[in-house]
């Protein structure tokens, strides 16, 4: 197998663009808006370590979020409340797994210029372990990414964006990525013009602390998204390894999006630990009852989450909203 691997290093050069994705047309030109109301890199600095930590702990406190338990239902209600608290209308999209009802959660932020062009930030909220029915804290897998989705929703809520962003929390990933499967079936049927999906899975376990490097996993059709996130990591001084030509982590949520024709990437902490035995990387708490907040390195998790929200903002493009109709801004 051939690996697409590079190690990112900090740089002081900024990359400012309006990436329309592989399906770009005249509606999504790559000219930079000079009248933006927020620099995407500045939004990374709004990522709150305290908020991320609190959300991960809250989700861990449900004891288990295994799909077939009350903990999963309770966690879902908690997540709806959090998103509604930020001012979003949350769609609860139900589906069944082995006769058990579960759901995806979708909170949409409509774009001001081209609302039909959509970027997704998605993470699965369910958990598992060796004792899934009774104790599956799932702090790294995947409360860490869910917390990043909530923080991005908070940060971007007050900004006007050119394109739409959907914050999606999927269920039943641990049963074969059933939530994302259901999501892409609906998106395909509805003809959703999704130009990119960011679907982190496990972004909290960093045994090297601030000296660690995030993984950015994509494929040939999402290479442009990998490149944008890698450039953003460089600009923010976060080391990374990118993976494009590979057969790793097949079956995670991003795979369903990719196979349905939606460019998708997965920021994560574990590509080598899962796939390359000679790498020396390990995941001692993966799918274990020990996957708790105490094992995570939150400062680096916060920096990784900052890279993700800045990348999402680059894609969706913050803009200065037009003044309300009827306003006369001319001097008397």
C-alpha positions as a Markdown table, in Angstrom:
| # | Residue | x | y | z |
|---|---|---|---|---|
| 1 | Unk | 0.0 | 0.0 | 0.0 |
| 2 | Unk | 1.1 | 3.5 | -0.8 |
| 3 | Unk | 0.9 | 6.2 | 1.9 |
| 4 | Unk | 0.4 | 9.9 | 1.4 |
| 5 | Unk | 2.2 | 11.3 | 4.4 |
| 6 | Unk | 3.7 | 14.7 | 5.2 |
| 7 | Unk | 4.6 | 16.3 | 8.5 |
| 8 | Unk | 3.4 | 19.9 | 8.8 |
| 9 | Unk | 5.5 | 22.6 | 10.3 |
| 10 | Unk | 4.5 | 26.1 | 11.5 |
| 11 | Unk | 4.7 | 29.0 | 9.0 |
| 12 | Unk | 3.9 | 32.7 | 9.3 |
| 13 | Unk | 2.4 | 32.9 | 5.8 |
| 14 | Unk | -1.4 | 33.2 | 5.7 |
| 15 | Unk | -3.5 | 31.5 | 3.1 |
| 16 | Unk | -6.8 | 33.3 | 2.4 |
| 17 | Unk | -9.2 | 31.8 | -0.1 |
| 18 | Unk | -12.7 | 30.9 | -0.9 |
| 19 | Unk | -12.5 | 27.3 | -1.8 |
| 20 | Unk | -15.5 | 26.1 | -3.7 |
| 21 | Unk | -14.5 | 22.5 | -3.7 |
| 22 | Unk | -14.2 | 20.1 | -6.5 |
| 23 | Unk | -17.6 | 21.1 | -7.9 |
| 24 | Unk | -16.8 | 24.9 | -7.9 |
| 25 | Unk | -18.5 | 27.0 | -10.6 |
| 26 | Unk | -19.2 | 30.6 | -11.2 |
| 27 | Unk | -21.2 | 30.7 | -7.9 |
| 28 | Unk | -18.2 | 29.7 | -5.9 |
| 29 | Unk | -15.2 | 31.6 | -7.3 |
| 30 | Unk | -11.9 | 31.6 | -5.5 |
| 31 | Unk | -11.6 | 35.3 | -5.2 |
| 32 | Unk | -11.0 | 36.4 | -1.6 |
| 33 | Unk | -13.6 | 38.7 | -0.1 |
| 34 | Unk | -11.8 | 41.9 | 1.1 |
| 35 | Unk | -14.8 | 42.9 | 3.3 |
| 36 | Unk | -15.0 | 39.9 | 5.5 |
| 37 | Unk | -16.2 | 40.3 | 9.1 |
| 38 | Unk | -13.9 | 37.6 | 10.5 |
| 39 | Unk | -10.5 | 36.1 | 9.7 |
| 40 | Unk | -11.0 | 32.3 | 9.9 |
| 41 | Unk | -7.7 | 32.0 | 11.8 |
| 42 | Unk | -9.0 | 34.4 | 14.4 |
| 43 | Unk | -11.9 | 32.1 | 15.0 |
| 44 | Unk | -9.5 | 29.3 | 16.0 |
| 45 | Unk | -8.5 | 31.5 | 19.0 |
| 46 | Unk | -12.1 | 31.6 | 20.2 |
| 47 | Unk | -12.0 | 27.8 | 20.7 |
| 48 | Unk | -12.5 | 27.4 | 24.5 |
| 49 | Unk | -10.6 | 24.6 | 26.3 |
| 50 | Unk | -12.9 | 25.0 | 29.3 |
| 51 | Unk | -16.0 | 24.5 | 27.1 |
| 52 | Unk | -14.5 | 21.5 | 25.4 |
| 53 | Unk | -13.5 | 20.0 | 28.7 |
| 54 | Unk | -17.0 | 20.6 | 30.2 |
| 55 | Unk | -18.8 | 19.0 | 27.2 |
| 56 | Unk | -16.5 | 15.9 | 27.3 |
| 57 | Unk | -17.1 | 15.5 | 31.0 |
| 58 | Unk | -20.9 | 16.0 | 30.6 |
| 59 | Unk | -21.0 | 13.3 | 27.9 |
| 60 | Unk | -18.8 | 10.9 | 30.0 |
| 61 | Unk | -21.1 | 11.4 | 32.9 |
| 62 | Unk | -23.9 | 9.6 | 31.1 |
| 63 | Unk | -21.9 | 6.5 | 31.9 |
| 64 | Unk | -22.6 | 5.0 | 28.5 |
| 65 | Unk | -23.9 | 6.3 | 25.2 |
| 66 | Unk | -24.2 | 2.9 | 23.7 |
| 67 | Unk | -26.8 | 3.0 | 21.0 |
| 68 | Unk | -29.2 | 0.5 | 22.7 |
| 69 | Unk | -29.2 | 2.3 | 26.1 |
| 70 | Unk | -31.1 | 5.1 | 27.9 |
| 71 | Unk | -27.7 | 6.8 | 28.1 |
| 72 | Unk | -27.8 | 7.4 | 24.3 |
| 73 | Unk | -31.2 | 8.9 | 24.5 |
| 74 | Unk | -30.3 | 11.1 | 27.4 |
| 75 | Unk | -27.1 | 12.3 | 25.6 |
| 76 | Unk | -29.2 | 13.1 | 22.6 |
| 77 | Unk | -31.5 | 15.3 | 24.6 |
| 78 | Unk | -28.5 | 17.0 | 26.1 |
| 79 | Unk | -27.0 | 17.8 | 22.7 |
| 80 | Unk | -30.4 | 19.1 | 21.4 |
| 81 | Unk | -30.5 | 21.4 | 24.4 |
| 82 | Unk | -27.0 | 22.6 | 23.9 |
| 83 | Unk | -27.5 | 23.5 | 20.2 |
| 84 | Unk | -30.9 | 25.1 | 20.9 |
| 85 | Unk | -29.1 | 27.1 | 23.6 |
| 86 | Unk | -26.9 | 28.6 | 20.9 |
| 87 | Unk | -30.0 | 29.6 | 18.9 |
| 88 | Unk | -30.2 | 26.8 | 16.4 |
| 89 | Unk | -33.3 | 24.8 | 15.3 |
| 90 | Unk | -32.4 | 21.2 | 15.7 |
| 91 | Unk | -33.8 | 18.5 | 13.4 |
| 92 | Unk | -34.1 | 15.1 | 15.1 |
| 93 | Unk | -33.8 | 12.6 | 12.2 |
| 94 | Unk | -34.9 | 9.2 | 13.5 |
| 95 | Unk | -33.9 | 5.8 | 12.1 |
| 96 | Unk | -33.7 | 2.3 | 13.5 |
| 97 | Unk | -30.9 | -0.1 | 14.2 |
| 98 | Unk | -31.8 | -3.7 | 14.9 |
| 99 | Unk | -35.3 | -2.6 | 15.7 |
| 100 | Unk | -34.1 | 0.1 | 18.1 |
| 101 | Unk | -34.9 | 3.8 | 17.5 |
| 102 | Unk | -32.0 | 6.2 | 17.4 |
| 103 | Unk | -31.5 | 9.5 | 15.6 |
| 104 | Unk | -29.1 | 12.0 | 14.0 |
| 105 | Unk | -29.2 | 15.6 | 15.0 |
| 106 | Unk | -28.9 | 18.4 | 12.4 |
| 107 | Unk | -28.5 | 22.1 | 13.1 |
| 108 | Unk | -28.3 | 24.3 | 10.0 |
| 109 | Unk | -26.7 | 27.7 | 9.6 |
| 110 | Unk | -28.0 | 29.1 | 6.3 |
| 111 | Unk | -25.5 | 30.8 | 4.0 |
| 112 | Unk | -26.3 | 34.4 | 3.1 |
| 113 | Unk | -25.2 | 34.3 | -0.5 |
| 114 | Unk | -25.5 | 30.7 | -1.7 |
| 115 | Unk | -27.5 | 28.7 | 0.9 |
| 116 | Unk | -27.8 | 25.7 | -1.3 |
| 117 | Unk | -24.1 | 25.1 | -1.1 |
| 118 | Unk | -23.4 | 23.2 | 2.1 |
| 119 | Unk | -20.5 | 22.2 | 4.2 |
| 120 | Unk | -20.9 | 19.7 | 7.0 |
| 121 | Unk | -19.2 | 19.4 | 10.4 |
| 122 | Unk | -20.2 | 15.9 | 11.7 |
| 123 | Unk | -19.3 | 13.7 | 14.6 |
| 124 | Unk | -20.8 | 10.6 | 16.1 |
| 125 | Unk | -22.1 | 10.8 | 19.7 |
| 126 | Unk | -22.5 | 7.2 | 20.6 |
| 127 | Unk | -19.9 | 5.2 | 22.5 |
| 128 | Unk | -18.9 | 1.6 | 23.2 |
| 129 | Unk | -16.5 | -0.4 | 25.3 |
| 130 | Unk | -15.9 | -3.9 | 26.6 |
| 131 | Unk | -19.0 | -3.2 | 28.8 |
| 132 | Unk | -21.1 | -1.2 | 26.4 |
| 133 | Unk | -24.4 | -1.6 | 28.2 |
| 134 | Unk | -23.1 | -0.3 | 31.5 |
| 135 | Unk | -19.9 | 1.6 | 31.2 |
| 136 | Unk | -18.7 | 3.2 | 27.9 |
| 137 | Unk | -17.4 | 6.7 | 28.8 |
| 138 | Unk | -16.2 | 7.4 | 25.2 |
| 139 | Unk | -14.2 | 10.6 | 26.1 |
| 140 | Unk | -11.8 | 10.4 | 23.1 |
| 141 | Unk | -14.2 | 8.2 | 21.0 |
| 142 | Unk | -16.1 | 10.4 | 20.4 |
| 143 | Unk | -17.0 | 13.0 | 22.9 |
| 144 | Unk | -13.9 | 14.9 | 22.0 |
| 145 | Unk | -15.2 | 15.5 | 18.4 |
| 146 | Unk | -18.7 | 16.1 | 19.5 |
| 147 | Unk | -17.4 | 18.9 | 21.8 |
| 148 | Unk | -15.6 | 20.4 | 18.9 |
| 149 | Unk | -18.8 | 20.4 | 16.8 |
| 150 | Unk | -20.6 | 22.2 | 19.6 |
| 151 | Unk | -17.9 | 24.8 | 20.0 |
| 152 | Unk | -17.8 | 25.4 | 16.3 |
| 153 | Unk | -21.6 | 25.9 | 16.4 |
| 154 | Unk | -21.1 | 28.4 | 19.2 |
| 155 | Unk | -18.3 | 30.3 | 17.5 |
| 156 | Unk | -19.9 | 30.6 | 14.1 |
| 157 | Unk | -23.4 | 31.3 | 15.3 |
| 158 | Unk | -22.8 | 35.1 | 15.4 |
| 159 | Unk | -21.1 | 35.3 | 12.0 |
| 160 | Unk | -22.7 | 35.6 | 8.6 |
| 161 | Unk | -21.4 | 33.0 | 6.2 |
| 162 | Unk | -21.5 | 32.9 | 2.4 |
| 163 | Unk | -22.4 | 29.2 | 2.2 |
| 164 | Unk | -24.4 | 27.0 | 4.6 |
| 165 | Unk | -22.9 | 25.0 | 7.4 |
| 166 | Unk | -24.7 | 22.0 | 8.9 |
| 167 | Unk | -23.6 | 20.8 | 12.3 |
| 168 | Unk | -24.5 | 17.1 | 12.4 |
| 169 | Unk | -24.2 | 14.6 | 15.3 |
| 170 | Unk | -24.7 | 11.0 | 14.1 |
| 171 | Unk | -25.9 | 8.0 | 16.0 |
| 172 | Unk | -25.0 | 4.3 | 15.8 |
| 173 | Unk | -21.5 | 4.8 | 14.4 |
| 174 | Unk | -20.3 | 1.9 | 16.5 |
| 175 | Unk | -22.8 | -0.4 | 14.8 |
| 176 | Unk | -21.3 | 0.1 | 11.4 |
| 177 | Unk | -21.7 | 3.8 | 10.8 |
| 178 | Unk | -25.4 | 3.5 | 10.5 |
| 179 | Unk | -26.1 | 7.2 | 11.3 |
| 180 | Unk | -23.9 | 8.5 | 8.5 |
| 181 | Unk | -25.3 | 5.9 | 6.2 |
| 182 | Unk | -28.8 | 7.1 | 6.9 |
| 183 | Unk | -27.6 | 10.7 | 6.5 |
| 184 | Unk | -26.0 | 10.2 | 3.0 |
| 185 | Unk | -29.0 | 8.3 | 1.7 |
| 186 | Unk | -31.3 | 11.2 | 2.6 |
| 187 | Unk | -28.7 | 13.8 | 1.2 |
| 188 | Unk | -28.5 | 11.9 | -2.1 |
| 189 | Unk | -32.2 | 11.6 | -2.4 |
| 190 | Unk | -32.7 | 15.3 | -1.7 |
| 191 | Unk | -29.8 | 16.3 | -4.1 |
| 192 | Unk | -27.9 | 18.2 | -1.4 |
| 193 | Unk | -25.0 | 20.1 | -2.8 |
| 194 | Unk | -22.5 | 19.3 | -0.1 |
| 195 | Unk | -19.1 | 20.5 | -1.2 |
| 196 | Unk | -17.2 | 19.1 | 1.8 |
| 197 | Unk | -17.6 | 17.1 | 5.0 |
| 198 | Unk | -15.3 | 17.3 | 8.1 |
| 199 | Unk | -16.0 | 14.3 | 10.3 |
| 200 | Unk | -13.5 | 14.1 | 13.1 |
| 201 | Unk | -13.3 | 10.8 | 15.1 |
| 202 | Unk | -11.1 | 10.8 | 18.2 |
| 203 | Unk | -9.2 | 14.1 | 18.6 |
| 204 | Unk | -8.3 | 14.0 | 22.3 |
| 205 | Unk | -5.6 | 11.4 | 23.0 |
| 206 | Unk | -2.2 | 13.0 | 22.5 |
| 207 | Unk | 0.5 | 11.1 | 24.4 |
| 208 | Unk | 3.1 | 13.5 | 23.2 |
| 209 | Unk | 1.1 | 16.5 | 24.4 |
| 210 | Unk | 1.8 | 19.7 | 22.5 |
| 211 | Unk | 4.6 | 17.9 | 20.7 |
| 212 | Unk | 2.1 | 15.6 | 19.0 |
| 213 | Unk | 0.8 | 15.8 | 15.4 |
| 214 | Unk | -2.8 | 15.5 | 14.3 |
| 215 | Unk | -3.8 | 13.2 | 11.5 |
| 216 | Unk | -5.8 | 14.5 | 8.5 |
| 217 | Unk | -7.3 | 11.6 | 6.6 |
| 218 | Unk | -8.9 | 11.9 | 3.1 |
| 219 | Unk | -8.8 | 10.4 | -0.3 |
| 220 | Unk | -8.2 | 11.5 | -3.9 |
| 221 | Unk | -11.6 | 13.2 | -4.2 |
| 222 | Unk | -11.1 | 15.1 | -0.9 |
| 223 | Unk | -7.4 | 16.0 | -1.4 |
| 224 | Unk | -8.3 | 19.7 | -1.7 |
| 225 | Unk | -9.9 | 19.6 | 1.7 |
| 226 | Unk | -6.9 | 17.9 | 3.2 |
| 227 | Unk | -4.7 | 20.6 | 1.7 |
| 228 | Unk | -6.9 | 23.4 | 3.1 |
| 229 | Unk | -6.8 | 21.9 | 6.6 |
| 230 | Unk | -3.1 | 21.2 | 6.3 |
| 231 | Unk | -2.4 | 24.8 | 5.3 |
| 232 | Unk | -4.6 | 26.0 | 8.2 |
| 233 | Unk | -2.7 | 23.8 | 10.6 |
| 234 | Unk | 0.6 | 25.3 | 9.3 |
| 235 | Unk | -0.7 | 28.8 | 9.8 |
| 236 | Unk | -1.8 | 28.0 | 13.4 |
| 237 | Unk | 1.5 | 26.2 | 14.2 |
| 238 | Unk | -0.1 | 22.7 | 14.7 |
| 239 | Unk | 1.9 | 19.8 | 13.4 |
| 240 | Unk | 0.0 | 17.3 | 11.3 |
| 241 | Unk | 0.4 | 14.2 | 9.1 |
| 242 | Unk | -1.8 | 13.9 | 6.1 |
| 243 | Unk | -3.1 | 10.7 | 4.5 |
| 244 | Unk | -4.6 | 10.6 | 1.0 |
| 245 | Unk | -3.4 | 7.4 | -0.8 |
| 246 | Unk | -4.2 | 4.7 | 1.7 |
| 247 | Unk | -6.8 | 2.1 | 2.7 |
| 248 | Unk | -6.9 | 3.1 | 6.4 |
| 249 | Unk | -9.9 | 3.6 | 8.7 |
| 250 | Unk | -12.3 | 2.2 | 6.2 |
| 251 | Unk | -15.9 | 2.1 | 7.6 |
| 252 | Unk | -15.8 | 5.2 | 9.7 |
| 253 | Unk | -18.4 | 7.9 | 9.1 |
| 254 | Unk | -16.3 | 9.7 | 6.5 |
| 255 | Unk | -16.4 | 6.5 | 4.3 |
| 256 | Unk | -20.1 | 6.7 | 3.8 |
| 257 | Unk | -19.9 | 10.3 | 2.7 |
| 258 | Unk | -17.0 | 9.6 | 0.3 |
| 259 | Unk | -18.7 | 6.6 | -1.3 |
| 260 | Unk | -21.8 | 8.7 | -1.8 |
| 261 | Unk | -19.8 | 11.3 | -3.8 |
| 262 | Unk | -19.4 | 13.9 | -1.0 |
| 263 | Unk | -15.8 | 14.9 | -0.4 |
| 264 | Unk | -15.0 | 14.1 | 3.2 |
| 265 | Unk | -12.0 | 14.2 | 5.5 |
| 266 | Unk | -11.4 | 13.0 | 9.1 |
| 267 | Unk | -9.1 | 14.8 | 11.5 |
| 268 | Unk | -8.1 | 12.2 | 14.2 |
| 269 | Unk | -5.4 | 11.1 | 16.6 |
| 270 | Unk | -5.0 | 7.5 | 15.7 |
| 271 | Unk | -4.3 | 6.6 | 12.0 |
| 272 | Unk | -0.9 | 4.9 | 12.8 |
| 273 | Unk | -2.1 | 3.3 | 16.0 |
| 274 | Unk | -5.0 | 1.7 | 14.1 |
| 275 | Unk | -3.1 | 0.7 | 11.0 |
| 276 | Unk | 0.7 | 0.6 | 11.2 |
| 277 | Unk | 1.9 | -1.7 | 13.9 |
| 278 | Unk | 5.5 | -0.6 | 13.4 |
| 279 | Unk | 4.7 | 3.0 | 14.2 |
| 280 | Unk | 5.0 | 2.7 | 17.9 |
| 281 | Unk | 1.7 | 4.5 | 18.4 |
| 282 | Unk | -0.8 | 2.8 | 20.7 |
| 283 | Unk | -4.4 | 3.4 | 21.8 |
| 284 | Unk | -4.6 | 1.8 | 25.3 |
| 285 | Unk | -8.0 | 3.2 | 26.0 |
| 286 | Unk | -9.7 | 2.6 | 22.7 |
| 287 | Unk | -13.2 | 1.0 | 23.2 |
| 288 | Unk | -12.3 | 0.5 | 26.8 |
| 289 | Unk | -13.9 | 1.6 | 30.1 |
| 290 | Unk | -10.8 | 3.7 | 30.7 |
| 291 | Unk | -11.6 | 6.1 | 27.8 |
| 292 | Unk | -12.1 | 9.0 | 30.2 |
| 293 | Unk | -11.3 | 12.7 | 30.2 |
| 294 | Unk | -8.4 | 12.1 | 32.5 |
| 295 | Unk | -6.5 | 10.4 | 29.7 |
| 296 | Unk | -6.9 | 13.3 | 27.2 |
| 297 | Unk | -4.5 | 16.2 | 26.6 |
| 298 | Unk | -6.9 | 19.1 | 26.4 |
| 299 | Unk | -4.5 | 21.9 | 25.4 |
| 300 | Unk | -3.5 | 20.1 | 22.2 |
| 301 | Unk | -7.1 | 19.0 | 21.7 |
| 302 | Unk | -8.1 | 22.6 | 21.8 |
| 303 | Unk | -5.6 | 23.5 | 19.2 |
| 304 | Unk | -6.8 | 20.7 | 16.9 |
| 305 | Unk | -10.4 | 21.9 | 17.3 |
| 306 | Unk | -9.2 | 25.4 | 16.4 |
| 307 | Unk | -7.7 | 24.1 | 13.2 |
| 308 | Unk | -11.0 | 22.4 | 12.3 |
| 309 | Unk | -13.2 | 25.5 | 13.0 |
| 310 | Unk | -10.8 | 27.7 | 11.0 |
| 311 | Unk | -10.9 | 25.3 | 8.1 |
| 312 | Unk | -14.7 | 25.2 | 8.2 |
| 313 | Unk | -14.8 | 29.0 | 8.2 |
| 314 | Unk | -12.4 | 29.1 | 5.2 |
| 315 | Unk | -14.8 | 26.9 | 3.4 |
| 316 | Unk | -18.0 | 28.6 | 4.3 |
| 317 | Unk | -16.5 | 32.1 | 4.1 |
| 318 | Unk | -17.4 | 34.7 | 6.7 |
| 319 | Unk | -18.8 | 37.9 | 5.1 |
| 320 | Unk | -20.0 | 41.3 | 6.2 |
| 321 | Unk | -23.9 | 41.2 | 6.0 |
| 322 | Unk | -25.7 | 43.6 | 3.9 |
| 323 | Unk | -27.4 | 46.5 | 5.9 |
| 324 | Unk | -31.1 | 46.0 | 6.5 |
| 325 | Unk | -33.3 | 47.0 | 3.6 |
| 326 | Unk | -34.3 | 50.6 | 3.7 |
| 327 | Unk | -31.3 | 51.8 | 5.7 |
| 328 | Unk | -29.9 | 55.0 | 4.2 |
| 329 | Unk | -26.2 | 55.2 | 5.1 |
| 330 | Unk | -25.6 | 58.5 | 3.2 |
| 331 | Unk | -24.7 | 61.6 | 5.2 |
| 332 | Unk | -27.6 | 64.0 | 5.7 |
